[in-house]
């Protein structure tokens, strides 16, 4: 018999009558009504809480959790020098596992139920296995986007680009055999950045992804090539299966090209504004007919929660709009971009970018049960706002996340993660961080041994000169 769960008496986002009950049958939302009776159901008391769909993080490098905060004052140029050409060269499979596992738990703890993991730390098949195992152990909804990036290495396991392509094929037919993009743990690919490989190699990556029915994501319009969208389009490669990340240097025409192709964009406000990529493209994306989505990007730099990204993106976009009016010598009379917009970017629009709009992103009967309960007990909710969306976007904190349900299973209950013994996890995370810190100085002397390292170094130099 399918287990029934009744979430009772919460303020349900998206339900007209506000206060409602939600009946779950297994992993599925069965009903959302003003009052539901369900004999034998397990009851979760949501009185006084906001009940919302889980956040969808469309871009995060979970593997960088073990080096939390090291990039706090870095530009993108320094990030590439010190992490991609430094720390990355010393990651062992066990570092990838604990980083990915802790990063996923951190996301769950902050109310993120779905995530695109951009994993470009694939130094060996064992690194891949460690990342996938960590995601499965964490129990969240994740798309594992396997990267084709070369990692500078004295004795590389993957001797050329073709070897990396074949490894991705083996992962698809092995660990992800029989899976689809709608499964709890699914696979995608992360393209190598333009300028680091030839268009022929990019084509090979895209064609393999489509042969294997894998969604595609890539960094776009940043350091290496600002016209990447046009290159894809001119090469006949642009498509609806693509999630373009950043796009700060992409032209308005390129954003329209993404929209016309049916593709999506992911904005990571905190890293983009710090690292010199430019203002987040929220306003320009909307003007081009795109619905933005949000990603955390890297906790080696910034915060790991969606509340921060919503606020940064919303208020920056509003400031940009307001500035246009202020330059005319007038004051803005109205504010066009709303808290509801920001909330949708972080939920239903993120679901659409993952190709899962019909399954997650809202509390709707028939969809998967990815649900978050926010407590209103904190002093920052005294008195509570009458608008739950405004509360979520502008007032709430990760500490307010009381309960997290993913695919019908409780992953956080009463403010505590379920099934995670934090003391041993903390010890493993600390050991990983200590290993990487000790190895970084030695790794810095080993970054010139591959073609990719040379190309990266050239891109860094060009960016430095350009700025």
N, C-alpha and C positions, 0 to 999 in steps of 0.2 A: 504494500500500500504506500502511495506517495505521501510523504510527510507534509503536513499543513502548518503554516505559520501565520499568525494573525498579528499585524502591527496595528495597535489600537490607539485611536484618539489623538493622532498627531496632526500638525498643520502641514498638509500635503501640498507641496509646490505643484501647481498646474491643475489642482482640483477646485472647481468653481466655488464649492461650499466651504473651502478652506479645511475645516476639521473633518477628518475622514479616517476610515479603516482601510487597510490593505491586506488582502488575503493572498498568500503565496502557496502554490502547490509545487513542491520540489523547487526547481530553479526558475519557475515561471510565475509572473504576476497574474493571478487568476481574476481578481476583482478589486476595484477601488470604489467604495461607496460610503455614504454618510455613516452608516452603521451596518456591520456585518456580524452575523452569528455563525460560528463554525465550531461545532462540537468536536472535541478531541484535538483541536489545533493548539500548538504551542503559542503562547501569547507574549508579545513584546509590548510593554506599556510605553507608549510614545507621548503621553500627556505632557503638555508644555514644551514639546520639542518641534523643531522643523524637520520634516521628512522630505528628502530631495533625491533626485537621481545622483549616482556617483559621478565624480568628475572624470573627464577623459583627458589624459595627458598625451598629446600627439607627438612629443619629441623629448626623449631623455636618454642620456648615456649612463645607464645604471652602473656600468663597470667603473666609473670614477668615484664611487661612494667612499672607497678607502682612502682617497686623498682629499677628503672634505676640506674646503676652505683654502686650499693652497693658491688658488687663482684670484684671491680676494681683491688684489690691486693690479691685476694683469690686463693688458690689452690682448686682442686676438693674436697679434704677432707673438707676444710673449707666451700665450697659451700654446700655440703650435710648437714653439721652440722647446718649452719646458715639459709639456705633457705628451703631445704626439711624438716628439722626437726624444723625449727624456723618460718620464715615468712609464710610458707605454712599453718601452723596451725591457722593463723589468717585471712585468706582470706574469705571474705563474698561474696555472689553472686554479689553484686554491685562492688566489687573490681575486680572480674573476668571480668565483663562486660567492665568496663572502660579500664582495662589493655588490653584486647583483642581488643577492638575497636580502641584505640589509636595505639596499635602495628600494626594493619592492615593498618590504615591510614599512619603510618610512612613508612610501606613497599611500599604502593602505591606511596607515595611522592618520594621515591627513585627509582622508576621504576620497582618494583617487582609486577608482575601481577598475579602470581600463588604461592601458599605457602602451605606447609604441617605443620599444627598446631598440635604440640605434647602436648596435654592437659592432664597433670597428676596432676591436682588440683581439681579433682572431689570429693568434700566433701559431696555433696548432689545432688539430682536431680535439685534443683534450681541453683546450680553452673553450671551444664551442660547447662541448658536452657539459662543462662546468656551468656555463651561463644558462643553458637550457634546464639543467637539473635544478639550479637555484630558482628559476622562475616557476617550475612545477612545485617545488617545495613551498614557495611563498603563497600560492593559491589565488593569485589575482588574474584578471583578464589581461593578457599580454600578447602583443605581436612582436615576436623576436625577428628584428630586421638584421640579417647577417650581412656584415660589411665585407667588401672585396679588397679593402685597403691593405697595402703592404705595411708591415711594421718593421722598421730598421732592426736588423738582427745579424749577428756575426755568422750564425749557422741557420739560415731560414729553413723552416720545414716546407713551406710552399716556394718552390724554386722559380715559378713564373706565374703570370696572370692566369694561364689555362689551368694550372693546378688549383688555384683558388676557385675557379668556376666549377671544376669537378668536385671539389670539396662541398660546395653549396649544393650541388646535385645529390651528393651522397647523404647530406643532412636531410634534404627534402624527402628522399626515398627511404631513409633510415629512421631517424628520430621523429620526423614529421610525416611518416607514411600514413596515408589515409586521412590526414587532417585537411580542414578547409578554413578559410579566413574567419568563419563564424565560430570556430571552436574556442574554448577557453584559452588555450595556449596554441597559437598558430605561428606560421612563419612568413616572413617577407624578406626583401633584400634591401641593402643600403648601397647605392651607387658610389663608386669612387668619385671624388670631386673633379670637376672639369679643370683642365690644366695640369693635372697630375698624371693622367693617362690620355691616350689618343682617342679620337671620336670612334675609331674602330673598336677599341676596347670597351668604351661606353656602350656601343651598339651590342657587343657580345654579352655584356651584363644585362642589358634590357631584354634582349632576345631570350636569354636563359630564364629570366624571371617570368616572362610570358609563356614560355614553353612549359614551365613548372607551375603555372597559375599562382604566382606569388605577387602580392602587392609590392610597390616600389616606393622608396623614399630617398631623398638626397638633400644635402646642403646646397642651397641655391642663392646666387646673387650675393656672395660674400667675398672672401679674400682672393680666391684663385681666378675666377672668371665671372664678371658681372653679367655677361650676356648668355648664360647657360641655357635659359629657356629658349631663346632664339636658336641656339645650336641644336637643341633637341628637336625643335619644330622643323628646322631646315633639314635635319637628318631623318625626318619622318618618324621620330621616336616619341613625341609628346602624346600622352594619353590619359584617360580617366583613371587609370590605376596608379597614378603618381601623386605623392604627397610631398610638396616642395617646402623646404624648411628655410626660414629667414626671409630671403628675397629682398633684403633692404636695398641692394644696388640694382635690382631688376627694374626695368623701365615700366611705365604705366601700360605701354603696349604689350610688354611681356606678361604682365598680370592679366590683361585681357586674353592673351593667348592661353594662359592656364585655365581661365574661366571657360573659354570656348572649347577647350579640350575635355572639360568635365573633371579636371584635376582639383586639388585642394592645397591650401597653404597652412603652415604651422608657424606661429609667431612665438618667440621666446623673449619677452620684453626685458627681463632683467639682464641677461647676458648681452643682448643686442645693444642696449644703451650703454652699458659699461665698457664693452670691448671695442667700441669704435665702428660697429657695423652700420650705424645710422638709426634713425627713429624707427620704431616698429611700424609696419605697413598697414596697420588697422584701417586708417581712413582711405588709403589708396586701394586696398583690397576691396573694400565695400563699393567704392566708386567703379571698380572694374567688374563688379558683379560676383565677387567672391565672398563667402562667409568665412572669416578668420577662425582659426582654432588656436589653442594655447599649448605650449610645451614648457617644462621646467628647464630642460637642457642639461645643466651640470651642477651638481652640488659640490664639485671641486671649486665652484665659484659662489653660487647663490643659494637662495632658499629652496626647500624641497616641497613647497605646498602651492596649491592653485590659488589660494586666497591672495597671495602676494602678486601673482602674475595678473589676475583679473584687475586688481586695483591699479597696478602700474600701467597696464595697457589702456584701461578705460580713461584714466585721468590724463595720460599723455595724449591720447587721441583727442580728448576734449580740449586740452591746451592748444593743440595744433589747430583745431577748428576755431577756437576762440581768438587765436592770434590773427587769423585772416580778417576777422571783424575789427579787432583792435587797431590794425594797421590802417583802417579806413577812418580812424578817429572816433569811432563809436564803441559802445559797450554791447556785448552780446545780450540779446533779450531772452533767448531760449537756449537750451542745451539739447542738441539733437541725439547724441549717442546716449543710450539709457543703461541703467543697471541690468535690465532684462537682456539687452544685447550682450553684455559681458558674460552674464550667466549662461546664455545660450552658446556663446563661443566655447565655454568651458565644459559644456555637456552635450547637447543634441548636435551641435555643429561638429564637435569632435567625433561623435559617433558616426556622423555622415562621412567624415574624412577617413575613417577606418572601414567604410563600407558596411556599417552596422546600424544605420539609422533606424531600420525596422526592428532592431533587436534590443538596443540599449539607448540611453540618453534621455529618457523621460519615464515617468511612472505611469505606464499605460498597460492595461490588460493585454496579455499575449506576449509582452516583451520579457526578456530575461530579468531576473530579480537582482539588479545591481542598485542597491539602495543605501543611503546614508542618513543617520539621525543626528541632528545637532542639538545639543543641550543649550538652554537659555539661562543657565544658572549663574553665569559669570557676572561680575559687577559691570562689565562693559555692555551688558544687556539690561541695565537698570536705568530707566524703564525700557521694556522691549519696544522695538520699532513695530508699527502696525504692518509694515511691508516686509514679508519674509525674504523677497528677492534682494531688497536693499540691505537687509541684515546679512545675508550670505555674502554679498559682494563687498560691502563697505564696513561691516562691523565684526563679522565672525573671525575666529582664529582656529588653527589646527587643534588647539586644546579643547575646542567645543565639540569635536567629533566624538560622539558617544558610542555609536554602533555603526559598523560597516558590514553590509551583506553583499557578497559577490556570487552570482549564479546560485542564489538561494542559500548559501552557506555563510554563517557568521564568521567574519575574520577579525572583528573587533567587537567587544561586548563590554558595556559599562566602563568605557574609556580605556580598556586594556586589550592588547592584541591577543587573539586566541591561538593557542598552540605554539607560542614562541617563548622559549626560556631565554630571557634577555641576558643573564649573566654569562653563560658560555658563548652566546653570540657576540657579546661585547668583547670578550677575551680574544676571539678569533679576528674580529675587526681590528682590534688594537695591534695584534701581531702582524696582520697584513700591512697596516699603516707603517709600522716600524720597519718592516722589511723594505717597503718601497722608499721610505725616507733614506734608509741606509744605502740603497742601491742607486739613487738618482745621480749622485756625483759621478759614479763610475759609468752609468748609462750615458751620460752626456758626452763621454769621449768615444762612444760607439755608434754615433748617429750618422756617420758619413759612408757607411758600407754598402748602401743599396741605391739603386736609381731613384726610388721613391724619396728617400731622404734627401737626395740632391735636388729633386724637383721641389720638395717642400721648402728647403732652404732658399731656393731661388724665389719662390712665391713670397716668402717672408721678406727677403731683401727688396723685392719690387714693391711690396706693400709699405715697407718702411720708407723707401725713397718717395713713393707717391704721396705720403702724408708728412 
